[in-house]
Amino acid sequence: MTDQSTRDKILKISHKLFSEKGFTGVSVREIAKLSQCNIAAINYHFQNKENLYVETVKQSIARTESEIKTIYENLGDNKNIDLFTNEVLEHFKEHNEDLRTGFKMLLTQYNSDSLQFDFSKYRGPPGGEYFDLCLKHHFPHAKNEDVEWAVRTLFTQVIHKSLLLCNKGLCSNILEHDDIETVFYNDIKRLLQLIKRELSQKTD
């Protein structure tokens, strides 16, 4: 096994374990055992568990950004915000396990002074820049702060609905409706109408 494949396997196993058990619930020994490598290999690639955890978070963010970028690029010249949003929803629905584990890891509670992650370089949600580009394509004269509000509002709802769809049993308890998915998609469609109306009225 090459150094790169060993590193990738460690990250994959760590992502799964951290998302299931949290930072404090996972030991380096457990990661090494399931990755079929020794502890020295983990120390070689990541120095310690804190660095390994941070790398799994970075990888999760980078993967989401890359996937949303691909959806955006596949639109070609048709940068339709409604179509783009729907495609992102479909993607998250098809990859709900990745979405769920990624957010579980991001929301993990931990207690470590040495565990530091700098979110300052990330402007908005992972992949949010492509929502930004789509909206500016539609509304080139809209104020930047209004577009940023729209991205935050829209992306929050897309993620919220997608996460709820990971557990349709829970959705059924929240909403008494036979087709929860249609309800959620219509919610997003209605939100898009409100956002577009808002941005069309506010310009620089």
C-alpha positions as CSV (number, residue, x, y, z in Angstrom):
1,M,0.0,0.0,0.0
2,T,1.4,3.4,-1.0
3,D,1.7,6.3,1.4
4,Q,-1.1,8.1,-0.3
5,S,-3.5,5.1,-0.3
6,T,-2.7,4.6,3.4
7,R,-3.4,8.2,4.1
8,D,-6.7,8.1,2.2
9,K,-7.8,4.9,4.0
10,I,-7.0,6.4,7.4
11,L,-9.1,9.5,6.5
12,K,-12.0,7.4,5.3
13,I,-12.1,5.3,8.4
14,S,-11.6,8.3,10.7
15,H,-14.4,10.2,9.0
16,K,-16.8,7.3,9.7
17,L,-15.6,6.9,13.3
18,F,-15.6,10.5,14.2
19,S,-19.1,11.1,12.8
20,E,-20.4,8.1,14.8
21,K,-18.6,8.6,18.1
22,G,-17.3,12.1,18.2
23,F,-13.8,13.3,18.7
24,T,-13.4,12.0,22.3
25,G,-15.1,8.7,21.6
26,V,-12.5,7.5,19.1
27,S,-9.0,6.3,19.9
28,V,-6.0,6.3,17.6
29,R,-5.6,2.6,18.3
30,E,-9.1,2.0,17.0
31,I,-8.5,4.0,13.8
32,A,-5.2,2.1,13.2
33,K,-6.9,-1.3,13.7
34,L,-9.8,-0.6,11.3
35,S,-7.5,1.1,8.8
36,Q,-5.2,-2.0,8.9
37,C,-2.1,0.1,9.6
38,N,0.0,0.8,12.7
39,I,-0.2,3.8,15.0
40,A,3.2,5.0,13.6
41,A,1.6,5.4,10.2
42,I,-1.1,7.7,11.6
43,N,1.6,9.7,13.5
44,Y,3.6,9.9,10.3
45,H,0.8,11.3,8.2
46,F,-1.1,13.4,10.8
47,Q,1.2,13.7,13.9
48,N,-1.7,13.3,16.3
49,K,-5.5,12.7,16.6
50,E,-6.3,16.4,16.7
51,N,-4.7,17.0,13.3
52,L,-6.4,13.9,11.9
53,Y,-9.8,15.2,13.0
54,V,-9.2,18.6,11.4
55,E,-8.1,17.0,8.2
56,T,-11.3,14.9,8.1
57,V,-13.4,18.1,8.5
58,K,-11.4,19.9,5.8
59,Q,-11.9,16.9,3.4
60,S,-15.6,16.8,4.1
61,I,-15.9,20.5,3.3
62,A,-13.7,20.2,0.2
63,R,-15.8,17.2,-1.1
64,T,-19.0,19.1,-0.7
65,E,-17.6,22.2,-2.5
66,S,-16.3,20.0,-5.3
67,E,-19.6,18.2,-5.8
68,I,-21.6,21.5,-5.9
69,K,-19.1,23.0,-8.3
70,T,-19.6,20.0,-10.7
71,I,-23.3,20.5,-10.6
72,Y,-22.8,24.2,-11.3
73,E,-20.5,23.6,-14.2
74,N,-22.8,20.9,-15.7
75,L,-25.4,23.6,-16.1
76,G,-23.3,25.1,-18.9
77,D,-24.6,28.4,-20.0
78,N,-28.0,27.9,-18.4
79,K,-27.2,29.2,-14.9
80,N,-30.8,28.8,-13.7
81,I,-31.0,29.2,-9.9
82,D,-34.2,27.0,-9.7
83,L,-32.6,24.2,-11.8
84,F,-29.3,24.5,-9.9
85,T,-31.0,24.3,-6.5
86,N,-33.1,21.3,-7.5
87,E,-30.0,19.5,-8.8
88,V,-28.2,20.2,-5.4
89,L,-31.3,18.8,-3.6
90,E,-31.2,15.7,-5.8
91,H,-27.5,15.2,-5.1
92,F,-27.9,15.5,-1.4
93,K,-30.9,13.1,-1.5
94,E,-28.8,10.5,-3.4
95,H,-25.8,10.9,-1.1
96,N,-27.7,11.3,2.1
97,E,-25.3,9.0,4.1
98,D,-22.4,11.3,3.2
99,L,-24.4,14.3,4.1
100,R,-25.6,12.9,7.4
101,T,-22.1,11.7,8.6
102,G,-20.5,14.9,7.4
103,F,-22.8,17.1,9.5
104,K,-22.6,14.8,12.5
105,M,-18.9,15.2,12.4
106,L,-19.0,19.0,12.1
107,L,-21.4,19.2,15.0
108,T,-19.4,16.8,17.2
109,Q,-18.8,18.1,20.7
110,Y,-15.2,17.9,21.9
111,N,-13.0,19.2,24.7
112,S,-9.5,19.8,23.5
113,D,-7.5,23.0,23.8
114,S,-5.2,21.7,21.0
115,L,-8.0,21.1,18.6
116,Q,-8.2,24.2,16.4
117,F,-10.1,24.6,13.1
118,D,-10.0,28.0,11.4
119,F,-13.3,28.5,9.6
120,S,-12.5,32.1,8.7
121,K,-11.2,31.3,5.2
122,Y,-14.6,29.8,4.3
123,R,-16.9,32.4,3.0
124,G,-20.4,31.1,3.7
125,P,-21.4,27.4,3.5
126,P,-19.4,24.8,1.5
127,G,-20.4,25.3,-2.1
128,G,-22.2,28.5,-1.3
129,E,-20.2,30.5,-3.8
130,Y,-21.9,28.6,-6.7
131,F,-25.4,29.7,-5.3
132,D,-23.9,33.2,-5.2
133,L,-22.8,33.0,-8.9
134,C,-26.2,31.7,-10.0
135,L,-28.0,34.5,-8.2
136,K,-25.7,37.1,-9.5
137,H,-26.2,35.7,-13.0
138,H,-29.9,36.4,-12.6
139,F,-29.6,39.6,-10.6
140,P,-26.3,41.3,-11.6
141,H,-27.3,44.6,-10.0
142,A,-28.4,43.2,-6.7
143,K,-26.5,44.4,-3.6
144,N,-23.8,42.1,-2.4
145,E,-25.3,41.9,1.1
146,D,-28.7,41.0,-0.3
147,V,-27.2,38.2,-2.4
148,E,-25.2,36.9,0.7
149,W,-28.5,36.9,2.7
150,A,-30.2,34.9,-0.2
151,V,-27.4,32.4,-0.3
152,R,-27.4,31.8,3.5
153,T,-31.2,31.5,3.5
154,L,-31.5,29.2,0.5
155,F,-28.6,27.0,1.4
156,T,-29.8,26.6,5.0
157,Q,-33.1,25.4,3.8
158,V,-31.6,23.1,1.2
159,I,-29.4,21.4,3.9
160,H,-32.3,21.3,6.5
161,K,-34.7,19.7,4.1
162,S,-32.0,17.2,2.8
163,L,-31.1,16.2,6.4
164,L,-34.7,15.7,7.3
165,L,-35.2,13.5,4.2
166,C,-32.5,11.2,5.6
167,N,-35.1,10.2,8.1
168,K,-38.5,10.0,6.5
169,G,-39.9,8.4,9.6
170,L,-39.1,11.6,11.6
171,C,-40.5,13.7,8.8
172,S,-43.8,11.8,9.0
173,N,-44.1,12.7,12.6
174,I,-43.4,16.4,11.9
175,L,-45.7,16.7,8.9
176,E,-48.9,14.7,8.4
177,H,-48.5,14.3,4.7
178,D,-48.1,11.2,2.5
179,D,-45.5,12.8,0.2
180,I,-43.0,14.6,2.4
181,E,-40.5,15.0,-0.4
182,T,-42.9,16.9,-2.6
183,V,-43.8,19.2,0.3
184,F,-40.2,20.0,0.9
185,Y,-39.4,20.6,-2.8
186,N,-42.4,22.9,-3.0
187,D,-41.2,24.7,0.1
188,I,-37.9,25.4,-1.6
189,K,-39.6,26.4,-4.8
190,R,-41.7,28.9,-2.9
191,L,-38.6,30.2,-1.1
192,L,-36.9,30.8,-4.4
193,Q,-39.8,32.8,-5.6
194,L,-39.6,35.0,-2.5
195,I,-35.8,35.4,-2.9
196,K,-36.0,36.3,-6.6
197,R,-38.7,38.9,-5.8
198,E,-36.6,40.4,-3.1
199,L,-33.4,40.6,-5.2
200,S,-35.3,42.1,-8.2
201,Q,-36.4,45.0,-6.0
202,K,-33.0,45.7,-4.4
203,T,-30.1,46.9,-6.6
204,D,-26.8,48.7,-6.0
